[in-house]
Amino acid sequence: MDNYQAKNLKTALTEIRNSMDEGDQSKLDLDLYEKVIDKVASYAVECDECKEYLIEMEVHIAQIQKEITSKNEINFKLHKQKVNEFTSHLTNQHNLVTEGYYLSIYMAIGTGIGLPFGLLLFDNIALGLPIGIGIGVAIGAGLDADAKEKGKVI
């Protein structure tokens, strides 16, 4: 049943995508919404909240379609809140991460560690900063690749 719901939701997203211009499509971030649908549908078998979210997604997509057909203004803020709600459930309850999550965290950590080491070891911030950032990017990219390989990326 959940795969059927996900397939219907994706079909509706395709219809929305075909009836909108590029600017509105980018504001809605339909690619992310499609990934969220896949992940929520895959966890809906074991998670009651995910089942409820699938129903909410159906209602929300129907509302977007109604706004498009009636030529009303699309509420992008509400859409963004809904996507954030679904994404936060996936990250908190199912331990999924967004794309580039580890890269951004470890790059910041590398920057923070590179500054003091640049001052202490090299007496030059300009040497420590790129070394720290490079190490952070390498670790973060590796962890992102590992998470993607395990299917833990939204």
Phi and psi in degrees as a GROMACS rama.xvg file:
@    title "Ramachandran Plot"
@    xaxis  label "Phi"
@    yaxis  label "Psi"
@TYPE xy
-68.8208  -35.7505  ASP-2
-66.2158  -35.275  ASN-3
-64.5428  -43.8691  TYR-4
-62.4781  -44.3805  GLN-5
-62.7421  -40.3159  ALA-6
-64.4753  -41.8042  LYS-7
-63.8498  -40.9298  ASN-8
-64.2405  -41.4761  LEU-9
-65.8045  -38.0888  LYS-10
-62.6348  -42.8044  THR-11
-64.0759  -38.8435  ALA-12
-63.467  -38.8182  LEU-13
-63.5515  -40.7564  THR-14
-63.2487  -41.5447  GLU-15
-62.5619  -44.3773  ILE-16
-60.4174  -40.1761  ARG-17
-72.9276  -23.7487  ASN-18
-98.6669  5.97876  SER-19
-119.09  160.328  MET-20
-85.028  169.75  ASP-21
-59.7204  -39.316  GLU-22
-63.0528  -45.9066  GLY-23
-69.6311  -34.0208  ASP-24
-61.905  -41.651  GLN-25
-70.134  -32.1691  SER-26
-67.5511  -35.9192  LYS-27
-79.2179  -20.3387  LEU-28
50.8328  61.962  ASP-29
-67.6455  -26.038  LEU-30
-65.502  -44.4933  ASP-31
-63.2444  -41.3717  LEU-32
-61.5994  -37.8518  TYR-33
-66.5218  -40.0785  GLU-34
-64.2393  -40.3433  LYS-35
-64.1572  -40.1111  VAL-36
-59.5322  -45.7684  ILE-37
-58.5571  -47.5977  ASP-38
-68.4801  -42.9106  LYS-39
-63.9489  -41.1123  VAL-40
-64.8333  -36.2085  ALA-41
-70.0019  -29.6925  SER-42
-93.6104  -5.75055  TYR-43
-67.0557  -20.7889  ALA-44
-64.9233  -39.26  VAL-45
-108.422  -10.9008  GLU-46
-119.22  120.648  CYS-47
-67.4669  -35.3154  ASP-48
-63.2871  -37.6845  GLU-49
-65.9012  -35.6404  CYS-50
-61.9124  -43.6227  LYS-51
-64.9794  -38.2122  GLU-52
-65.1654  -34.8412  TYR-53
-61.967  -40.5825  LEU-54
-65.8154  -42.1129  ILE-55
-61.2744  -38.6591  GLU-56
-63.884  -40.9671  MET-57
-59.7745  -45.4327  GLU-58
-64.4396  -43.163  VAL-59
-65.4608  -43.5086  HIS-60
-66.9368  -38.0041  ILE-61
-62.0613  -37.7612  ALA-62
-65.4038  -42.1855  GLN-63
-62.5289  -44.0697  ILE-64
-61.4048  -39.7722  GLN-65
-64.4264  -41.2349  LYS-66
-64.873  -35.897  GLU-67
-69.9688  -45.7848  ILE-68
-69.861  -31.0806  THR-69
-89.7239  4.88769  SER-70
60.7935  27.5729  LYS-71
-83.6271  165.285  ASN-72
-69.7424  130.638  GLU-73
-79.3559  134.148  ILE-74
-84.8856  88.5153  ASN-75
-67.1359  -32.5181  PHE-76
-64.9829  -44.3711  LYS-77
-63.3103  -41.4944  LEU-78
-61.1273  -44.6541  HIS-79
-62.8273  -39.5208  LYS-80
-63.6837  -41.5001  GLN-81
-63.815  -46.5419  LYS-82
-62.3166  -41.0826  VAL-83
-63.8494  -37.4705  ASN-84
-63.2988  -45.6464  GLU-85
-66.1707  -42.8082  PHE-86
-65.8958  -41.3726  THR-87
-66.1966  -34.6419  SER-88
-62.7002  -44.4798  HIS-89
-64.1806  -39.0038  LEU-90
-73.6594  -39.2552  THR-91
-79.7528  -43.1868  ASN-92
-90.6337  -30.6002  GLN-93
-115.968  8.35298  HIS-94
55.5283  41.752  ASN-95
-95.5043  158.72  LEU-96
-127.017  157.338  VAL-97
-82.7771  164.627  THR-98
-63.6857  132.506  GLU-99
79.8643  10.3819  GLY-100
-61.2463  -55.0841  TYR-101
-67.8547  -34.8173  TYR-102
-59.5485  -45.9535  LEU-103
-67.8669  -38.7219  SER-104
-68.6162  -48.1673  ILE-105
-74.1332  -24.0677  TYR-106
-67.8052  -40.5465  MET-107
-66.264  -41.2783  ALA-108
-63.7242  -42.0609  ILE-109
-62.5033  -38.4649  GLY-110
-63.3543  -45.3587  THR-111
-64.1968  -36.1635  GLY-112
-80.5296  -33.9787  ILE-113
-66.4237  -33.8357  GLY-114
-62.5691  -53.6338  LEU-115
-66.8652  -36.2947  PRO-116
-67.6071  -34.9101  PHE-117
-63.0502  -39.4594  GLY-118
-73.3538  -42.3537  LEU-119
-77.0826  -47.0594  LEU-120
-84.9277  -43.1442  LEU-121
-104.876  -8.68162  PHE-122
53.3355  33.5838  ASP-123
-155.937  114.692  ASN-124
-63.8452  -33.9572  ILE-125
-62.8489  -23.0292  ALA-126
-87.8953  -39.1047  LEU-127
-72.5607  -36.0609  GLY-128
-61.6213  -53.2581  LEU-129
-66.0936  -31.8663  PRO-130
-65.587  -46.0194  ILE-131
-62.757  -43.537  GLY-132
-64.3278  -42.1602  ILE-133
-61.3649  -44.837  GLY-134
-65.0783  -42.8769  ILE-135
-62.3696  -42.1386  GLY-136
-65.241  -40.9662  VAL-137
-63.2683  -46.3513  ALA-138
-66.2818  -46.0538  ILE-139
-62.4306  -42.1564  GLY-140
-65.515  -38.0888  ALA-141
-63.7755  -43.9215  GLY-142
-67.8457  -36.7724  LEU-143
-64.2793  -42.3042  ASP-144
-63.8172  -39.874  ALA-145
-64.8644  -43.3218  ASP-146
-64.1425  -38.9951  ALA-147
-66.5284  -39.2561  LYS-148
-64.5879  -35.5518  GLU-149
-82.7646  -5.46886  LYS-150
78.5293  27.419  GLY-151
-101.101  15.7801  LYS-152
-107.931  133.952  VAL-153
